[in-house]
Amino acid sequence: MDYSPALMTDMYEYTMLDACLKDGTANRKCVFEVFTRHLPEGRRYGVVAGTGRILDALERFHLDDEDLRFLADRHVVSPETIKWLEDFRFSGTIKGYREGEMFFPNSPILEIEGTFGECTLLETLVLSVLNYDSAVASAASRMVSAAKDRPCMDMGGRRTNEWAAVAAARAAVVGGFKGTANLLAAQMYGLKAIGTAAHCFTLVHDTERQAFESQIAALGKNTTLLVDTYNIEEAVKTAVEVAGPELGGVRIDSGDLALMAQRVRNQLDALGATNTKITVTNDLDEYALAALQTAPVDSYGVGTMLVTGSGAPTCAMVYKLTEREGADGTMQTVAKKSKNKATVPGRKLAYRSYEYNLADVEHVVSGSEEQLAAFTPDEGWKDLMVTYADHGDIDPQWQGHDAIMRAHEYRAKALAELPIAAQSLMRGDPVIPTEITVL
């Protein structure tokens, strides 16, 4: 389907634009900020993901004749606004946390600077991407920690919307996963693709032996055979008879996974298949993975709980105006004062300080552009903000396969810098506090 990301938004973004173009405020310079007021209950940290997808969308964030006709026919905006939109391209600046970075309450995850008109059109798309992708990456990171050194693979495509499945596969790799079963995600982002056969493959054959022979003939002895369609013990025996001790792997998708993995490992070793790997699947989450730490499992396939954020399908991120140009042309900090929804005025800097080589405090510094330019962080503070786009020019280092793999590696490094409590599955407060300084 050919579509414009500029329509992946709420109608009121365009009605606000229309009104502001009429009253003259659409061209006022503004700074918007994406942050979350809290982590999902009991979570110790979050992982940023999705920014690269936003940059990809920005390259296509414009409206063709059909899109403009739709807006006009539905009377969403006036003819004057249609004219303004004809040549629209985002020309602002975007800074924020890099993908794979840890975030906490009030972390300025993304800061978007431009005119009110162009910035307001991005709100829904930015939040849609960051809220979902970061939720998946955060869940993936917890799962990878629970799995220890055993690789986790995304198998969640059939448990979510078809486009969310592609986004989830990308976010899972940012969060520490090693590959995906989703072929479109593998094609779009250069991710490792995994997959062999389902139970129906065994059932369509007259015997399990014939199914295994067919798979071995097609994929070679290094393939992974699914052994729980009928009787696991008999299937493992047959698998080794068909493939020999060089069989690549077996997959278990039901039952007491720890018990079955132990029995299968012992059986494989007894049959001489000592190098054959064991993969387990079946509604795994981080708690199930932690329970399998002592079982002889070599890798995991995770589906439903990954693509739904393991109980936290959104990060509750918001997109708020923090600074705007006044009628006199000077920039003025602004903030909401709503009960339980107050915001911190001004654009932001973000740093992380360390003690004994471990992250100690998240520092968010707020103020005007001039105040922040004059601010000097303490020695040893790590600057958490990078520039994604400068006056409309997107930095390509944050897009594509290589950017995803750098984020994958960065997440592991950033998590290792947090206190060890970050990797606990016990409910608790954010593992480090956030201190806000308003200049």
N, C-alpha and C positions, 0 to 999 in steps of 0.2 A: 504494500500500500504506500503510495506516494502522498506524504502529508507534510505540513509545515509545523515545526515545533512552536511557531508563534501562535498557533491555535490551541496548543496544549496548556490552556490557561483558563482562569475563571473570567466570566463575562465582565465582572466589575473592574478588572484591570483596564479594559478598553473604555468602559464608560467613564472611569476616572480620567483617563487620557483625554477623552473627548471634552470633558468639562474643563480640564486644565488648559487645553489648547485654546479654548474660548476665553478663559479669564486671564491668560498670560502666564500662568505659573508652571506650565509644562516644561519650559526651558530653564527653570531654576536648577542650579547645580545642587546635587543631593548626595548623601552617603547613606546607604542601607547596610544593615548588618544581619547576618544569619547566626543564630545561637540557640541553645536550648536552656531552659530554666532549670531543668533537672534531668538526671539520667533515669532510665526505667528503674522501677523500684528494686532496690537491692543490688543493682549493678555497680561495679567499682570504677569503670571507665567505658569510653566509647571509642570507636575507630572511624575515622573519616573515610568515606568512599563516595565516588560519583562525580567528583569535580571534573575529571577528564570527559565524562559524558556530557556535562554541561557545556564544556568548551566545544565538543563536537556539534552539539545542538546550536550553539551560537553561530557557527559557520553557516547554518541553514535557517537562521532566525529571521525570515522575511516572508512576505505574503505575495503570492502570485495573483493574477487577475481573477481566478476562480475564488480564492480566499477573500479578496476584497469585495467581490460581488456578493458573497455570502454575508459579510458584515453589513453591506449596504442594504441588501434585500430584507434582512432581519431588523434593520434600523438600530443596530447596536451602536453605531457611531454616525456622525454627520458627514456630509460630502466633503467638508473641509478636512476632517480627520482622515478620510479615505485618501485624499490627496497627499497628506503628510505621510501616510503609511506606505505609499507607492515605492518610495526609495529608502525605506527604513533599513538601517544597519546599526547594530550596537557600536557605539564609539567610546564607551567608557572604559574604566580601569577596574580590574578585579584582583584582589589580594585575599589570602586566606591560608588556612592550615593545609599542608600537603596531604595527598592521599596516603593512608597508612598511619597518619599521626594519631596519637591519643587525644581525645577531647573530654572536657568536663563541663559541669554547669557554668554558663556564662562565657565559655570560650568563644572568641569571635571567629567562628569556623570559616566564614566568608564575608568579605566586605566589598560592596559594589558601589562604585562612584561614577556618576554621570548626570544627565538631566533627569528630572523627575519623570518625564514622559517615557524615556527609554528604560529607566530602572524599574518602573512600576510594572512594565510588561513582562519582566523576567521573574516576578515573584513566584507565581504558582509553579512554573517549570523548575526553578531552582529548588524549591521546597519539595516538590514531588521526587526529584532525583536524590537529593541529599538525605531526606528522611528515610527513604526505602533502602538505598544502597548502604548507608551507614548502619542501619539496623541489621542488615544481612552481614556486613563485614564485622560488626561487633559480636554477633552471634558466632560467626565463623571463627573469630579469634579465640573466644572462650572454648569452642570445640577443639581447636587445634591444641590449646594448652592442655585440655583434658586428655587428648590422644597421645600426649608426649611426643615421641619422635616418629610416630606412625602416620603416614600420609592420609589425609581426608580428601574425598572427591565429592563434587556436587552431583547429586542425582535428583534434584528437586523440581525439574522442569514440568512434570505432570501434576504437580501439587499447587501450581499458581498460574496466573495469567500468562499467556504465551510470550508477551513482551517482557513481563516482569521476570520470567525465567532467564532471559538473556541478560538482563541487568543483574540478576542474582548471581549468575555464574561469574560475571566479571567481579562483582563485589566480594564474592567468596574467595577468589584468588587474592584480591587485595588483603582480605582477612586472614590469609594463611593457607587456604586450600591449594591443592596441587593440580587440579584439573576438573573437567566437567563432562557430563554426558551430553550436553546441549551442543549440537553441531553448529547452529548459527552463531552462538557465542564463540565457539572455537574458531570459526571462519572470520568473524568480525574483529576479534581481538588477538588472534594467534595463540589461543589457549590450548593446552594439552587436552585432547579428546579421549574419552575412555568408554568402554562398553563392549559386550560380547553377545549374550543371549539371555532371554527371559524364560520363564517356566513354559510359556506356550510353545517355545521351540522344541522342548522335550516332549510336550504333549502331542504335537503334530506328527511326531515319528511313532512308528509302531512299537519301538522299544527305546529305553534310555540309552542302551549301548549304541543303537543306530544314530541317535541324536548326538552323542559324544563323538562318534566316528565322523559324522558330517561336519561338526564344528572343527575338529582337529584337521580334517582334510582342507577346509576352507581357510582357517586362520593359523594353523600350525600348532605344534606342541606347546608353545609358550603361552597359549591362550588360557583363559580362566573359565572353568566349567562350573555351572550352577548345580549343586548336588543335593538340594532339599526338596525336589519335586515329589519324590516318593519316600524312599528310605535312605537316609544319609549314609549309613555304613555301607550299604550295598552300592550306592552311587560312587562313593570314594574308591571302593574296590574296583568297580568297572572303569572308572576314570583312569586309574593307574594302569590297568590292563590294556586300555586303548592307547593311551599316550606314552606309557612307560614312565620311568622315574624322572624323566625330563619335563613332566607336566608343569606348566607355568604356575597355575593357581587354581583354587576352588573357592566358590562363594557360597556362604550360608546366609539365608534370608528369613529364617524362622526359628522358633524354639528358644530355649535357654542358650543364648549365644556364647556365654563364657564356658558353660559345660560342653556344648557341642564343639567349640573351637579346640578345647583340650582333648576331647576324644578323637577328633579328626586329625589333630597334630600327631597324636600318638599312633594312630592308624597309618598316616602317611609315612611316618618315620619307620614303622615296622615293615612297610611295603617298599622301602628304599627310596621313597620320594622325599628325601630330607630337605631339598631346596624348594619344594612346592610351597607357594605362599597361600595364606588364608585371608580372604576378604569377607567382612561381615557387613550386612545391611539390615534394614527393618526398623523404621521409626526411631532412629538414633537421635539423641540430643547430647548436650555436654555432660549431663549426669550419667547417662548410659555409657558414654565413652569413658568416663572416670571409673565406672564400675568394671570396665573391661581391661583396666590397666595391667592386671596380672595375668590375663588370658593370653594365650599364644596366637594373637591376631597380628597380621602384618599391615593391613590397611582397612579403611572404612569408607562406605558410601552413605552419604547423609542427604535426606530429601526434605520432607515436610518441615521439620523444625528449623532447618537452615533458611529456607525461602520465606518463612514467616517470622524470622527474627527470634526464634526460640521463645515465643511468648511476648516479644516486644517488637511488633511489626513496624513501628515508627519510632523516631527519636524525639518527637515533639519539638522539632526545630521551628523557629519563627523568623520572619523577615521584617525588620523594623527600621524605620527612618530614624537616624541619629544626628544628622546634621543637614542643614539646608541653607540655600542662599536667600537672604532677606530682600525686602523691597529696595533697600539701599545698595544692594550688590555685595554686601559682606556676608561671610558664612557664619551661621548661628547654630549652636548645638541645640537639639530638641530631644524631648523624652516624653513617654506616656507616664501618667500618674495613676492609672487605673488600679483598683484594688487587686492585689496578687498578680498584676500584670505590668507593674512599673518597669521601665527600661532605663539603662544607663546612657546619658547623653554623650555625644561626641564620637569621633572615629577612634579606633583602637589600635594599640600595639599589644603583642602577647609574647611572654617569655616564660621559661621554666627554669627554676633554680634547683641546684643539686646540693646534697650533703652526703659525704662519703660515697660519691659516685652514683647515688640514687636520687631520682626526682623527689623534690621536697615540697615545692609550692608552684602553682600556676599563677603567674602574675599578669593581670590585664590592666593596661594603662589607658585611660580615656582622656581626651582633650581635643583642642582645636588642632588644625594642621600645623600651625606655628608652634604650639606647645609641644606636640609630639616630636617635631623636628629638633627641638632643643633638649629633649629628654635623653639622659644617659643611663642605660641600665647598669646594674651592679656587675662587677667582674664575675664571669662564669655563667651568667644568665644566657640561656639558649633562645635565640630568636625563632619563633614558631611560624612566622608569616612569610609566604613567598608571593611573587607576582605572577599571576596567570595571564593577564591581558593588560596592555598599556595603551590607553587611548584607542581601543578597538583592535589593536594588534595582538593576536593570541600567540603565546609562547608555545611552540609545538613540542617542547620537551615534556609537557605534561599530558600528551595525548598518545594513543596507540599502545601497542604491545609492550614496548620497552618501558613506558611509563608505568604500566600495570605491574610489571615485574620489579621495577625499582620500588614501587609502593609495597609490594609483597615483602621484599627484603627489609624495607624501612620499618614496617609494622613490627617485625620480630625484634629489631634493634630497639625501637621505642618502647615496646612492652618490657624488654629486659632491663630498661632503665628505671622502670617503676618499682616501688616496693613489692616484695613477693606476694603480699596480700592481694594484689591486683589479679593474680591467677587463681585465687580461691573461688570456689563456687558457692561459698557461704554468702548469704545476703549481708550487705553492709553499706556504709557510706562511700562516696568517691574516695579513691585510695590516696589522693592528695587534695588539699584544699585549694580553692581559687580566691586570690586576694585581688580586689579591684581598687585601683588608685585613680581618683578623678583629679586631674591637674587644674 
